[in-house]
Amino acid sequence: MTVTIYHNPRCSKSRQTLQLLQEKGVEPEQVLYLEQPPSAKELQSLLGKLGISARELLRTGEEAYKSLSLSDKSLADDVLIKAMCEYPKLIQRPIVVNGERAVLGRPPENVLDLLA
């Protein structure tokens, strides 16, 4: 089982999710997405695995969300995805992937569904 976590070590939810995985005996591959942002194609794939829209993956409290006017409901998913690639802080975290499935670790216990 190859589990991947899109991780931000400064985020408490991300750290808690990583710790929970490790407590369950899973040592996930860590992607430090702020340093290595996912490509548009990778984000599209993650959205498919999460089963959510690009808008649902956005962190609305970030400065870039306001400065780029991303609250505009008429913006297409590809515009939102492009913004997340350019400003990875906009991406909800952590995202944990196991095969063709993924969950947001908010709350961290969500990852337990992936391990079952």
Secondary structure as UniProt FT lines:
FT   STRAND          3..6
FT   TURN            9..10
FT   HELIX           12..23
FT   TURN            24..25
FT   STRAND          29..31
FT   TURN            33..35
FT   HELIX           40..50
FT   HELIX           54..57
FT   TURN            60..61
FT   HELIX           63..67
FT   TURN            68..71
FT   TURN            73..74
FT   HELIX           77..86
FT   HELIX           88..90
FT   STRAND          95..98
FT   TURN            99..100
FT   STRAND          101..104
FT   HELIX           108..111
FT   HELIX           112..115
//
